[in-house]
Amino acid sequence: MTNIIYKEESFKIIGICMDVHNQLGAGFLEIVYKDALEYEFKKAGIPYEREKKYEVNYKGIILPHKFHADFVVYDKIILEAKGVSGISDDFIAQCINYLKVSENKLALLVNFGELRLKSQRVVL
């Protein structure tokens, strides 16, 4: 049997995402879903940081452009929220890059843009 990294925490996060999607449905801009997620995290007392900025170290120098993860929840799980027609490989690559620069182990990629909430775990 495989160990699922941060099982309880990710279960809570996905549950909140499902609640947001059930209330709002598909079709809003990503910012609306992020605002709703922030409200729900606060209400549930779940620690998070929104739009967390990460520097990119390239051969010992810090590049001028930064990565901004939508949320870092529990100080260890990146939550990337989308409002598009489908999850693409580009979004998965984006999550992998966030994991590399943050040194976190798990990203949750969640898409609110479809009739049913879609989510994907990205583990580094």
N, C-alpha and C positions, 0 to 999 in steps of 0.2 A: 504494500500500500504506500502511495506517495504522500509525503508531507506537503501540505499546502501552506505556503509562507503567509503569515499574517492572516490566517483564516477568519478569526473572529472580527478583527478590525475591518477587513475587506467586506465581510458579510454585512456589517453595519453601514458601511459607505454605500454599497450597492443597494441596500434597503432604502436608504435616504434618496438615492437617485431614482429608484422605482416610484417612491412616493411623489417626488417632484414631477416625474413624467406622467404619473396618473393624474395629477392635478392640472398640469399645464398642457399635456399632449405634445404633439409634434408641431413644428412650424414657427416657433419663436427664434429669435437670434440667440446665439450662444450666451451673450451677456445676461439675458433674462434667466436662463437656467443657472448660470453661475451665481446670480443674486439670490435665487431661490435656494440653491445649495448652501450658500453662506448663512442664510436665515436658519435653515434646518440644522446645520452644524452648531450654530450658537445655541439654538433651542435645546439640542440634545447634549450640550456640554462637551462636544467632541473638539479636541484641539486641532487647529488648522492654521495655515498661512495661505493667504490668497495672493496670486501673482508673484510667487517667490522668484527672486532673481538669482540666477547662477552665472558665474563667470566661466569662460572657456579658456583653459590653459593649453597653449599650443607651443610645444618645444620650450617650455620654461617661461613663456611670456603670456600675459593675460590679453586676449583679443578685445578690441573695443566694443564689440557687440555682445550682448548678454542673451541668455535663454530665460524666458519667464514661464515657469510651470503654472498652470491654472490654480492648482491647490497642492499643498503638501499637508497631508492629514496624519495625525498622530506622530508628526515629525519623522515619518519614515515611508509613507506611501504617497506617490505622486498620483493625482487625479487629473486627467486630461478630459475636459468636457467638449463635445462637439455637437453641432446641430446641423448635420448634413445628411444627404440621402444614403450614405453608406460609409463604412470604415474602410479606408484604403491602406495600402502598404506604406504610403507616405506618413500616415498618422502613427503607425506602429514604429517606423523608423524614428519619428520625432520622440516617441516615448523612450525608445532605446537611448537616444542622445541625452534626454533628460536624466535617465538613470546613470549614464556614464558620468556626466558632469556633477551630479548630486551625490554620487556614491550610494544611492539608495538601491534596494533590491527589487522593489515591486512598483509597477505603474498600473493603474486602472484606466483604460481608455473606454469612455462611455459616450454613446451617441444618442442624443435626444431627438434627432431629426427624422426618425422613422416611426411608423405607427406603433411598433413595439420597441421598448428600450433595448438597445444592444450594448453589450459590454465585452471587453476582452482584457484578460490579465496579461501583462508583459513582464516577464521575469528576466533579470540579468544575472 
